[in-house]
Amino acid sequence: MEKLQYISQGNTRQEQGLHIRKALDNGIKWVQVRWKNAPENELINLCEISKQLCSEYHSVCIINDHVQIAKEIDADGVHLGLNDSSIEEARLILGENKIIGGTANTLSDVIRRINETCDYIGLGPLRFTTTKEKLSPVLGFEGYRNIVEGLKDKSIEIPKIFAIGSVASEDILPLQQIGVYGVAVSGLITRQPAIINELKKVMI
C-alpha cells in the first residue's frame, strides 16, 4: 500500500480536477477524492474524471464518504468517516477486493476500526487544519505515540495508520518512527504539487 495519500481540495469541480491532475503529474499514486457539500451531479462527474485520470496514471482512486458513487464508477475503494456508512455495509456493496479506509481520532476509534477490518486508518488530526469543518481534538505527536503504545499494551498488532491534519514534510520521519505507516496530505500538496517527490524520499 502506498505510504503517501493526496486528499483533494477545491471549491469547484474545475479546481478539484486541476489539483488532482497536478498531483498525478507530480507522481502521486494515491488520490482520495474529497469534496464536501458538492452538488451531487458535479461530484459524480468529478469522481468519474478522477477515476479515469488515476487509471491513466496507474494510481489508486478512493472516494470519500460516497459508497454508492465508488461502486458506480468502479473506484478502487472508499474512505469513511466515523459517522458515515459502516465498514461492513460498504464491504457488502463494494465486495472483498476494494480498499476501505476509516477515520479515527482516539484509541477506542482505532480498535473499533481494527475490529471492523478496514484496510487502513486515517488517524488525526496531527494539528489544527482548516480543511475539516468539524475538527476532532488535535492529537499532536504525543497523541499518536499514546495510541500506538496503547495498542502495544493490549498486544494488538499496529494497523496501517495514516497521519492526517496539516502534515508537513518534517513531520513524516518522526511519525513513522512512532509507528505510523504513512501520511495523508491535502493542503501542502495542493499548494506545492512539486513537493510530492520530496515527501516520498523522506518516507522509510
Backbone hydrogen bonds in HBPLUS format (Angstrom, degrees):
<---DONOR---> <-ACCEPTOR-->    atom                        ^
c    i                          cat <-CA-CA->   ^        H-A-AA   ^      H-
h    n   atom  resd res      DA  || num        DHA   H-A  angle D-A-AA Bond
n    s   type  num  typ     dist DA aas  dist angle  dist       angle   num
A0183-VAL N   A0003-LYS O   2.90 MM 180  6.32 152.0  1.98 169.2 167.5     1
A0005-GLN N   A0183-VAL O   2.93 MM 178  6.30 164.3  1.96 154.8 158.7     2
A0185-VAL N   A0005-GLN O   2.80 MM 180  6.08 168.3  1.81 160.3 156.4     3
A0006-TYR N   A0030-TRP O   2.90 MM  24  6.16 162.4  1.93 153.6 159.2     4
A0032-GLN N   A0006-TYR O   2.75 MM  26  6.07 165.8  1.77 164.2 165.1     5
A0007-ILE N   A0185-VAL O   2.98 MM 178  6.00 160.1  2.02 135.0 140.4     6
A0008-SER N   A0032-GLN O   2.92 MM  24  6.18 168.5  1.94 166.1 168.8     7
A0016-GLN N   A0012-THR O   2.94 MM   4  6.15 173.9  1.95 158.1 160.0     8
A0017-GLY N   A0013-ARG O   2.89 MM   4  5.97 167.2  1.90 147.3 151.5     9
A0018-LEU N   A0014-GLN O   2.92 MM   4  6.06 158.1  1.97 148.2 154.2    10
A0019-HIS N   A0015-GLU O   2.98 MM   4  6.20 165.4  2.00 156.0 159.3    11
A0020-ILE N   A0016-GLN O   2.97 MM   4  6.21 160.3  2.01 155.5 161.2    12
A0021-ARG N   A0017-GLY O   2.96 MM   4  6.13 162.4  1.99 147.8 152.8    13
A0022-LYS N   A0018-LEU O   2.94 MM   4  6.18 159.6  1.99 149.8 155.5    14
A0023-ALA N   A0019-HIS O   2.98 MM   4  6.17 157.1  2.03 145.8 151.9    15
A0024-LEU N   A0020-ILE O   2.98 MM   4  6.23 160.2  2.02 151.3 156.6    16
A0025-ASP N   A0021-ARG O   2.79 MM   4  6.03 157.7  1.84 150.5 157.4    17
A0026-ASN N   A0022-LYS O   3.03 MM   4  6.22 136.3  2.23 138.9 149.7    18
A0026-ASN N   A0023-ALA O   3.17 MM   3  5.14 129.1  2.44  92.5 105.8    19
A0028-ILE N   A0023-ALA O   3.02 MM   5  5.56 165.7  2.04 143.9 142.1    20
A0027-GLY N   A0024-LEU O   3.02 MM   3  5.17 164.4  2.05 109.3 111.9    21
A0060-VAL N   A0029-LYS O   2.87 MM  31  6.02 168.8  1.88 137.0 133.8    22
A0031-VAL N   A0060-VAL O   2.87 MM  29  6.08 172.2  1.87 158.1 159.4    23
A0062-ILE N   A0031-VAL O   2.82 MM  31  6.10 171.8  1.82 165.6 167.5    24
A0033-VAL N   A0062-ILE O   2.74 MM  29  6.19 157.9  1.79 171.4 169.4    25
A0064-ASN N   A0033-VAL O   2.98 MM  31  5.79 162.5  2.01 153.0 149.9    26
A0042-GLU N   A0039-PRO O   3.05 MM   3  5.42 120.1  2.42 107.7 122.5    27
A0043-LEU N   A0039-PRO O   2.90 MM   4  6.13 156.2  1.96 159.3 167.2    28
A0044-ILE N   A0040-GLU O   2.91 MM   4  6.16 165.7  1.93 157.6 160.6    29
A0045-ASN N   A0041-ASN O   3.06 MM   4  6.20 157.6  2.12 137.6 144.0    30
A0046-LEU N   A0042-GLU O   2.86 MM   4  6.10 157.4  1.91 146.9 153.0    31
A0047-CYS N   A0043-LEU O   2.85 MM   4  6.12 160.6  1.89 154.0 159.4    32
A0048-GLU N   A0044-ILE O   2.90 MM   4  6.15 156.9  1.95 151.1 157.4    33
A0049-ILE N   A0045-ASN O   2.98 MM   4  6.22 165.8  2.00 152.3 155.7    34
A0050-SER N   A0046-LEU O   2.81 MM   4  5.98 161.0  1.85 150.9 156.9    35
A0051-LYS N   A0047-CYS O   2.89 MM   4  6.03 159.6  1.94 148.1 153.2    36
A0052-GLN N   A0048-GLU O   3.08 MM   4  6.30 161.3  2.12 147.3 152.3    37
A0053-LEU N   A0049-ILE O   2.87 MM   4  6.14 162.9  1.90 152.9 157.8    38
A0054-CYS N   A0050-SER O   2.80 MM   4  5.96 168.7  1.81 154.2 157.6    39
A0055-SER N   A0051-LYS O   2.96 MM   4  6.12 154.2  2.03 145.2 152.2    40
A0056-GLU N   A0052-GLN O   3.07 MM   4  6.37 155.2  2.13 146.3 152.7    41
A0057-TYR N   A0053-LEU O   2.99 MM   4  6.32 147.2  2.10 149.3 158.9    42
A0059-SER N   A0054-CYS O   2.73 MM   5  4.69 176.3  1.73 144.3 145.6    43
A0058-HIS N   A0055-SER O   3.16 MM   3  4.92 159.9  2.20  99.8 105.2    44
A0076-ASP N   A0061-CYS O   2.85 MM  15  5.33 137.7  2.03 149.6 161.4    45
A0063-ILE N   A0077-GLY O   3.06 MM  14  6.43 164.5  2.09 134.9 135.8    46
A0079-HIS N   A0063-ILE O   2.89 MM  16  6.17 150.9  1.97 142.5 144.7    47
A0066-HIS N   A0064-ASN O   2.84 MM   2  5.88 142.6  1.98 100.9  94.2    48
A0065-ASP N   A0079-HIS O   2.71 MM  14  5.76 176.5  1.71 166.0 165.1    49
A0070-ALA N   A0066-HIS O   3.06 MM   4  6.30 162.2  2.09 148.7 154.1    50
A0071-LYS N   A0067-VAL O   2.95 MM   4  6.27 149.1  2.05 147.2 155.7    51
A0072-GLU N   A0068-GLN O   2.90 MM   4  6.18 164.3  1.93 151.6 155.7    52
A0073-ILE N   A0069-ILE O   2.97 MM   4  6.17 161.4  2.01 160.7 163.3    53
A0075-ALA N   A0070-ALA O   2.91 MM   5  4.95 156.4  1.97 145.8 151.0    54
A0074-ASP N   A0071-LYS O   3.16 MM   3  5.02 151.5  2.24  98.9 107.6    55
A0099-ILE N   A0076-ASP O   2.89 MM  23  6.13 170.4  1.89 151.7 150.4    56
A0078-VAL N   A0099-ILE O   2.91 MM  21  6.43 144.4  2.04 158.9 166.8    57
A0101-GLY N   A0078-VAL O   2.95 MM  23  6.37 163.7  1.98 154.6 159.8    58
A0080-LEU N   A0101-GLY O   2.87 MM  21  6.16 165.6  1.89 143.6 145.3    59
A0103-THR N   A0080-LEU O   2.93 MM  23  6.28 150.8  2.02 158.9 160.3    60
A0084-ASP N   A0081-GLY O   3.16 MM   3  5.15 167.2  2.18 107.0 110.4    61
A0090-ALA N   A0086-SER O   2.99 MM   4  6.28 163.9  2.01 151.5 156.0    62
A0091-ARG N   A0087-ILE O   2.84 MM   4  6.07 151.8  1.92 149.4 157.6    63
A0092-LEU N   A0088-GLU O   3.05 MM   4  6.37 151.1  2.14 145.5 152.8    64
A0093-ILE N   A0089-GLU O   3.08 MM   4  6.41 151.7  2.16 147.5 155.1    65
A0094-LEU N   A0090-ALA O   2.79 MM   4  5.91 167.3  1.80 156.9 160.6    66
A0095-GLY N   A0091-ARG O   2.78 MM   4  5.24 148.2  1.88 135.4 143.5    67
A0119-ASP N   A0100-ILE O   2.68 MM  19  5.47 149.8  1.77 158.2 166.1    68
A0102-GLY N   A0120-TYR O   3.13 MM  18  6.62 152.9  2.20 147.2 154.0    69
A0122-GLY N   A0102-GLY O   2.86 MM  20  6.02 156.3  1.92 138.0 146.1    70
A0104-ALA N   A0122-GLY O   2.94 MM  18  6.09 145.6  2.06 151.7 146.1    71
A0124-GLY N   A0104-ALA O   3.21 MM  20  6.74 156.8  2.27 159.8 161.4    72
A0110-VAL N   A0106-THR O   3.01 MM   4  6.34 158.5  2.06 150.0 155.5    73
A0111-ILE N   A0107-LEU O   2.95 MM   4  6.27 162.0  1.98 154.1 158.5    74
A0112-ARG N   A0108-SER O   2.91 MM   4  6.07 155.1  1.97 142.6 150.0    75
A0113-ARG N   A0109-ASP O   2.85 MM   4  6.15 158.8  1.89 152.2 157.8    76
A0114-ILE N   A0110-VAL O   2.87 MM   4  6.17 154.8  1.93 150.4 157.7    77
A0115-ASN N   A0111-ILE O   2.94 MM   4  6.18 161.2  1.97 149.9 154.7    78
A0116-GLU N   A0112-ARG O   2.92 MM   4  6.19 136.4  2.11 141.6 154.4    79
A0118-CYS N   A0113-ARG O   3.40 MM   5  6.08 168.0  2.41 155.2 158.5    80
A0117-THR N   A0114-ILE O   2.97 MM   3  5.05 154.0  2.04 104.0 112.0    81
A0121-ILE N   A0160-LYS O   2.87 MM  39  6.23 161.2  1.90 161.4 164.3    82
A0162-PHE N   A0121-ILE O   2.71 MM  41  6.04 163.9  1.74 168.8 171.1    83
A0123-LEU N   A0162-PHE O   2.79 MM  39  5.89 149.5  1.88 151.9 162.4    84
A0164-ILE N   A0123-LEU O   3.23 MM  41  6.15 135.0  2.44 143.6 142.7    85
A0139-LEU N   A0125-PRO O   2.76 MM  14  5.89 178.5  1.76 179.3 179.6    86
A0126-LEU N   A0164-ILE O   2.75 MM  38  5.96 142.1  1.89 135.4 148.3    87
A0140-GLY N   A0126-LEU O   2.88 MM  14  4.73 135.4  2.08 120.7 133.8    88
A0127-ARG N   A0165-GLY O   3.23 MM  38  5.59 144.5  2.37 126.2 136.3    89
A0143-GLY N   A0139-LEU O   3.06 MM   4  4.37 136.1  2.26 130.1 131.1    90
A0143-GLY N   A0140-GLY O   3.16 MM   3  5.38 124.4  2.49 100.9 113.8    91
A0144-TYR N   A0140-GLY O   3.39 MM   4  6.84 156.5  2.45 150.7 155.8    92
A0145-ARG N   A0141-PHE O   2.95 MM   4  6.23 163.9  1.98 153.5 158.5    93
A0146-ASN N   A0142-GLU O   2.86 MM   4  6.07 160.6  1.89 151.0 156.0    94
A0147-ILE N   A0143-GLY O   3.06 MM   4  6.25 155.1  2.12 144.7 151.1    95
A0148-VAL N   A0144-TYR O   2.92 MM   4  6.17 168.4  1.93 157.8 160.6    96
A0149-GLU N   A0145-ARG O   2.87 MM   4  6.02 165.2  1.89 153.1 157.9    97
A0150-GLY N   A0146-ASN O   2.81 MM   4  5.87 147.1  1.91 137.9 147.9    98
A0151-LEU N   A0147-ILE O   2.99 MM   4  6.29 147.5  2.10 146.5 153.9    99
A0152-LYS N   A0148-VAL O   3.05 MM   4  6.37 157.3  2.10 147.1 153.4   100
A0153-ASP N   A0149-GLU O   2.82 MM   4  6.09 156.5  1.88 151.6 158.1   101
A0154-LYS N   A0150-GLY O   3.25 MM   4  6.44 139.3  2.43 134.1 143.6   102
A0154-LYS N   A0151-LEU O   3.15 MM   3  5.19 127.4  2.44  94.5 108.0   103
A0156-ILE N   A0151-LEU O   2.84 MM   5  5.09 172.8  1.84 152.9 150.5   104
A0155-SER N   A0152-LYS O   2.88 MM   3  4.81 158.4  1.92 106.7 111.6   105
A0181-TYR N   A0161-ILE O   2.82 MM  20  5.15 123.9  2.14 132.9 150.0   106
A0182-GLY N   A0161-ILE O   3.10 MM  21  6.51 159.6  2.14 146.7 149.8   107
A0163-ALA N   A0182-GLY O   2.92 MM  19  6.44 154.3  1.99 149.2 144.8   108
A0184-ALA N   A0163-ALA O   2.84 MM  21  6.08 164.6  1.87 168.0 166.4   109
A0171-ASP N   A0168-ALA O   2.95 MM   3  5.38 155.2  2.01 112.9 121.1   110
A0172-ILE N   A0169-SER O   3.34 MM   3  5.73 152.1  2.42 108.3 114.9   111
A0175-LEU N   A0171-ASP O   3.03 MM   4  6.12 158.7  2.08 156.8 163.4   112
A0176-GLN N   A0172-ILE O   2.93 MM   4  6.18 160.7  1.96 155.1 160.5   113
A0177-GLN N   A0173-LEU O   2.87 MM   4  6.10 151.2  1.95 154.2 163.0   114
A0178-ILE N   A0174-PRO O   3.10 MM   4  6.34 137.8  2.29 137.7 147.9   115
A0178-ILE N   A0175-LEU O   3.13 MM   3  5.14 127.7  2.42  94.1 107.6   116
A0179-GLY N   A0175-LEU O   3.24 MM   4  6.63 135.4  2.45 137.4 149.1   117
A0180-VAL N   A0175-LEU O   3.07 MM   5  5.51 162.4  2.10 146.0 141.0   118
A0179-GLY N   A0176-GLN O   3.07 MM   3  5.03 127.8  2.35  92.1 106.1   119
A0190-THR N   A0186-SER O   2.97 MM   4  6.11 155.4  2.03 154.0 162.0   120
A0191-ARG N   A0187-GLY O   2.88 MM   4  6.09 159.4  1.93 155.7 160.3   121
A0192-GLN N   A0188-LEU O   2.83 MM   4  5.91 154.7  1.90 144.5 152.7   122
A0195-ILE N   A0192-GLN O   2.90 MM   3  5.69 169.1  1.92 128.7 132.3   123
A0196-ILE N   A0193-PRO O   3.25 MM   3  5.97 171.6  2.26 120.8 122.8   124
A0198-GLU N   A0195-ILE O   3.02 MM   3  5.21 115.0  2.46 102.3 118.4   125
A0199-LEU N   A0195-ILE O   2.93 MM   4  6.25 157.4  1.98 159.4 166.6   126
A0200-LYS N   A0196-ILE O   2.95 MM   4  6.24 156.6  2.01 152.3 158.8   127
A0201-LYS N   A0197-ASN O   3.01 MM   4  6.24 151.9  2.09 145.5 152.6   128
A0202-VAL N   A0198-GLU O   3.31 MM   4  6.59 142.2  2.47 142.7 151.2   129
A0203-MET N   A0200-LYS O   3.19 MM   3  5.41 139.2  2.36 101.3 112.2   130
